[in-house]
Amino acid sequence: MSRLSNMAVRDIETVIHPYTNLARHRETGPLILNEGRGIHLYDDKGKRYIEGLAGLWCTSLGYGNEELVEAAAQAMRKLSYTSIFSGKSHDSAIELSEKLKEIAPCPTSKVLFGGSGSEANDMQIKLTWYMSNARGLPKKKKIISRQRAYHGVTIASASLTGLPWVHADFDLPIANILHTSCPHHYRFAEAGETEEQFADRLAQDLDDLIQKEGPDTVAAFIAEPIMGAGGVIIPPATYFAKINAVLAKYDVRYIADEVICGFGRTGDWFGTTTMGMKPSSISMAKAITSAYFPMGAITIEEELYQAMLDESRKLGTFGHGFTYTAHPVGCAVALKTIEIYERDKTVEHVRRVAPVFEKRIAEFADHPLVGNARAKGLIGALELVADKKTKRPFDPKKAVGALCADIFQENGLIVRAMGDAVAFCPPLVITADEINEMFDIVAKGLKILEERVLKENLRS
């Protein structure tokens, strides 16, 4: 540890880092980032990086946006805080709710706010159960997620998440949470199975699971339009059309987790539209404020709202809410963020530059380390494999994905490795030239990685 800076040592002795090998961190120390401008971050030594994952899929307008800074400052000066408990409200909460109702991709009666995507999906579970009770269906409580899904890290939302390291030794998932098949054709298709046949099989898997558990016990299904932290998994084109039909058949509440895909990432306002989903409700966070303030929200469909009214009449109150629900500063920042998206035609910009992004990712499909290259809009991934022909993955203990991300970082590009899938999700304001600069670093980094793989015999 002696070679680390004083600040790095202080970090090691005081800070717990999520999704980090804490033992390894004691040896390597942190990357300390102290400034951000546009799509770039700068570390404590002044080195510049392209932020290739928009922070954590969230800084859609990039860093240092003065309009958002000023919106937050004005809100703090005007009304630094008020709760909306007991019928209180404020202008920004009302205006933001109206705007979200206007742009939501599903019929929306009301909006309920939280502080994050995890909280949003946690609320989806609570309210699904609440509605079943209000409807006199006390057995209808099971919620189906998917393997490799990511829906958060609270006890309930982490149970929805379908990743083993989120469950292991946390005693998760909790009861009434089930997982069906992952729509990753490259990794999970049977020999010779087309994408259409694969989608048919997965829809049948879901139907079979509902039948096995009992349709009267299954209350909801939740899905990301494109799986993010599970490895940027883009379902086959007809997958959601088939899923829509299964859910409609069994009176299952349909939740779209738009935490990563929402607000332009896929080339539409919401990934739900891009992927042809027909949800009852959506969860939002991240790009709702371009990550300048913690904010999450869910849409409330009319049927759920009526159930909430019935319960309020029965119980005397709606017994849910957070201290920071509809925080006035967060609402003001979200309103300004959406205003910028609309004024600057951010969604249209994504559509213009997405072909460059998708083309550059596709070019790596022939690289000896890349088994699958995939992208939609401004989100994509390279899945690294030890053997392209057989799709054999690397030994997880060799952490080749993490090594790849480290090499990219050394060369000025920050990305995220989920196992051996290396994800790209830059700020939506990135230009075509900046996309090319980003993938030029990727090309250089993969060449270095291939040399390391050969030298250290990492394929064995």
N, C-alpha and C positions, 0 to 999 in steps of 0.2 A: 504493500500500500504506500510505501515511502515515495514512489515515483509519481503518485497522484498529487494534484494541486491541493492546496488547503481547502478550497471550496468543495472539491470532490470528496475529500475525506469527511468534511462536515456533512455533506449529503449522505454518505454511507452510514454515518452514525446517527442520523436523525430521520431520514425519509424512507417510507415504504413505497416501492414502485409497483403499480399494478402490472400484471402480465410480464413479469421480469423474473429471471432465474436469480433469486435473491442471494444465493451462495456465490454464483459467478459475478454478480454485481459488486461484491466486496473486493474482487480482484481487479475488475475492469473500470469501475467507477462510472459516473454518468456522463452523457453528452449535455453540457450546460448551454442552453440556448437563451440568449438575452435580448434579442431584437428580431423583429419581423417587418418586412416591407414587400408588398405585392405577393408574389409567389415564393419569396425567398426568406430564409431564416439565417441568423448569424450567431455563431457560438461565442463563448467568452474569450476566444483568441482572435475573433474577427473573421473567421472562415465563413464563407457563404455557401448555403445549401439550397437547392430546389426542394421545396416541400411537396413531395410526390404523393402524399396521402392526405393532403388538406388537413393536417393535424391528426385527427382521428375521424376522417371522412366528413369533416364539418366546416372548415374555414373556407366556405364557398366563395366569398368575396376577397379572399386573401388577407394580408396583414396590413395594419396601419391605415384602415379606411377611416378618414377623418369624419365623414358623415355619421358613421356609427358611433364614433367616439363622442361627437357633439350631441347626438341624440341621447346617449346615456348621460352625459353631463347635464343637459337641460332637464332630463327627467329627474335626476338626483336633486337638482336645485328646486324643481317645482314640487315634487312629491317623492321624497326618497323612499318611503315605504308606507303602505297600508295593507291590511289584510282585506280579503273579500268575504270573510266569515260573517255570519248573522246578517246577510243581506246588504252589506256594504259593497261599493263598487268604485270604479274610477274610469275616466274617459278612455285610457289606453286599452284597458281590458275589454271594454265594449267594442271599440273600433277594431281591435285585433280579432275578436270573436266574429264580428261581421265579415271581415276580410277572409278569414279562414273558411267560413261557411260559403263564401262566394267562390273560392278557388278549389275547394275540396272535390275530389274525384268520386265522391259517393254522396247520396242524400244525407244531409246533416241538419239536425234540429238545434243542437247546442254544442258548445265546446267546453271541455274541462282541462284545466292546466295543471302541470306539475313542473318538476325541475330538471328532468332528464328523460332520455329514452327508456331507461330501466324503470323509472317511475311510471311512465306512460303505459308500458306493457304490464306492469304490476297492477295498475288501475284497470286495465282491460280484464284481467283475471277476476279481480274483486267484483267488478260490475257485471261480468257474465254470470257469476254465482248469484249476485244480488237479484238480477233479472229473473233467473230461474226460480228463485224463492218467491219473488213477486208474482210470477205466473202460476204458482202452485205446482212447480215441477222440481221438488226437492232432490230427486235422483239425477237430474240433468246437470251434471257438474264437471264432467271430464272435458279437458281441453287438449286438442291434438296439435302438436308442433311437428317439426321434421328433424331428422338426424342432420347434424352439421349446421343447423340454424343458430343464429345469435339474436337473442331478444333482451339481453341485459344481465345484471349480476345481483339484484336483490334476491332474497330467498325464492320468491315466486317467479320472477322473470328469469333468473338463472336456471330454474327448473324447466322453463320453456326452451332455453338454449340447449342445443343438441350436441354439445362438445364435451368429451370426457373429462378434460382438465378443469372444466367449470363445475363439474359434479364431484369429482374424486375427493374423498375425505371431507367434503362439506355436508355429507349426508343428504345429497340431492339426487334425483328430483323428489319433490314432495308428492303426496298422493294426488290422484286425479289429473296428472299430467302424463300424456302419452306422446310417443314419437313415431312418425311414419317415415317412409323412404325419402332419401335425398335425391333431388332431380339432377344429378351430375352424370350426364350421359357418358362422358369420357372415362370416368372412374368406375361407374356402377352398371353400365349396360352389359347385357349378356352377349356372348359371341354372336356376331352377325345381326344384332338387334338395331334396327333403325331408330332415329329419334322419335318418330311417330309411334312405333311399337313400344319403345321405352316409356313414353308418356302414357300410353294406354295401360301398361302394366302398373305404373305408379298410381294412376287413378283407381285401378282395381285394388291395389294394396290399401288405399285409403278406404274404399268402399268395404273391403273385407274387414278392416280394423273396426269400422263403425258397426258393422253387423256383429262382429265377435263381442264387442263391448256392450252392445245393445243401443240402438238409436235413441232410446228414451233416456240414456245416461250421458250422451255426448252433446255438450253444450256449444263448443266453439272450435274453430280451426284458425291458426295464425301462421302467416307466411310473409317473408320478405319478398318483394318482387324479384330482386337479385340478391342472393345471399352474400353478405359482406364478409364478416370475420370468419365464416366457414370456408373462405377461399375464393370469393368472387365467383359464385356458381350461377350461371345463366341457364335457366331451364329451357328445354325444347320449346319451339314456337307455339305448339298447341297444348302444352302442359296445363296452363291455367284454365283454358276453356274446358278441358276435361275435369279438372278439379272443381270449377264452378258448378258443373252439372251434378257432381256427387253431393256437394254441400247443400244445394237447393233441394235435392231429393229427401234429405234427412232433417230439415229444419235446424241447421247448424249455423250459429253466428260466425261470420266470416271477418277476420281481423287482418288487415294489411299493415305490416310493420314498415312504415315509410321513413324510419329514422335515418337511414343512409341514402335511400333513393329519392326522397322527397326534395322539392324545390329545385328541380332542373337537372339533376345528376344524369338522368338517362336520356335527356333530350325532350322530355315533356315535364310539365310542372310536377307530376308524380309518376313514379315507376308503375303504379297501378294501371295507369293509362297505357304506358309503353308495353306492358306485359299482358294486357287484356284481362285483368282481374275484376271481379264484381263484389267488392267487400261491403260489409255492413258498416264498418268503422275503420278509421286509420289511426295509427300512432305516428306522432311527429316529434322531432327534436333537432339537434345538430344544426343544420343549415337554416332553420327557422330564424335564427339570429346570427347566422354565419359564425357561430360559436363565440360571439362577443359577450354573451350573457347566458348562463345556464337556463334552459327553457325546454319544456316538453309539453305536449298536448295530445288529447284524443278527441275525435269527433263522436258525438252522441246521436245515434239514430233515433227517430221518433218513437219507435217501440220501446227502446231502452228508457227514453225520457219519461214516457207514460208510466213505466214500471217504477222509476225513481219518484214520480209524483205519488203513486199509490203507497209506496213505502214511507214517504214523508208524512202522508196523512195518517198512516198506521202508527208510525214510531215517533212522530213529532219533529223529526229533523232528518236531514241527509247526513249521516254520520261519517263523513270522509272529508279530508282536505289537509293541505300542508301549510306551514307557516308562510312559505313563499309562493303559494298558488297565485297565479296572475300577478306576480311582482310588477309594480308599475315601471320599474326601469327595464326589466326584461321585455315587457309588452311594448314599450316605446322603441326598444332596439329592434324587436321583431317587425314592428310596423315599418320602420325605416328600411330594414333589410328587404322586405317584400316590395316596398316602394322602389328601391334601387333595381331589384330584379325586373320589375315591370318597366321602369323608365329606360333602363339600359338594355332591355330586351335580352336578358341573360340566357333565357331558354333558347332563343334563336341563335345566340352566339355559340352555345353548346352544340347545336345542330350543325353549325358551320364548321367548327373545328373538330368535331367528333370523327369525321372520316380520316383526318390526319392521325388522330390518336389510335383509331382502330387499325389503320393500315400499318402504322409503325409496330404495334404489338404483333400483328399477324406476320410480319417479316421475321420474327424470331421463331416461328413454328418449325423451321428447318434446323435450328441450332441443335447440336448434339445433346445438350442438357435439357432441352425444353420438350416436354411431352405434349403439352396443350397450351395454346395461346388463345385467350378469349377476351372480348371487350364488348361493351354496349355503352354508347354515349361517352362519358368521361369516367368510366370505371372499368378496370380490367385486371388481368393477372396472367402471369407465366407460371405454369406448374412444372417444376423441375422433376426429372426422373433419372434413375440410374441407367435404365435401358429403354430406349424409345420404342423398340419393336414390341417388347412384352409389357410395356408400361410399368415395369418394376420400379417401385419407389426406392429412394435411398433409405438406408438404416436410420431411423429417427435419432438414434444416439449420436450420429455424426453431424446432425444439425446443419445440413447443407443449405437449407433455406435461410437460416439465420446468418450463416457465413456469407451468402449472397447479399443479403441486406447490409451486412457490415462492409462489404467491399464497395457496394454502391455508395454507402455513406462516406467512406474514405475518399471517394471521388466526387463528392458534392451533391448526392441525391439521397433524400430520406424517403424510404418506403417501409412497408411492413411485410414480414414473412409470417404466414400462418401455416406452420409445418413447412412443406416445401412449395407452397403456393405463394408467390411474391406479388403483392397487390399494388396497383397504381390507382390513385384517386385524387388528382391534383385540384387546386382551386378552380372553380368554374370560369374565372377570369383569365385563365392561361391562354396565351396566343399560340398560333400554329408554329411560329419560330421557337417559342419556349417548349412546346411539345417535342419538337425535333431535337432541341438541346437536351431535354430530359432523356430521350431514348438513345441519343448518341452516348450518353453516360452509361446507359444500360448495356449497349453493345460493347463498350470498353470493359465494363464490369464483368460481363459474361465471359469475355476472353480471359480475364484474370482468373475467374472462378474455374474455368475449364482447366487451366494450367494447374491450379491447386488440386482439383479433383484427380488429375492424372498423377501429379507428383506424390500425393498422399494416399493414392489408391482408395479413394472414397467410394468408388462404385462397388467394391467387394463386400 
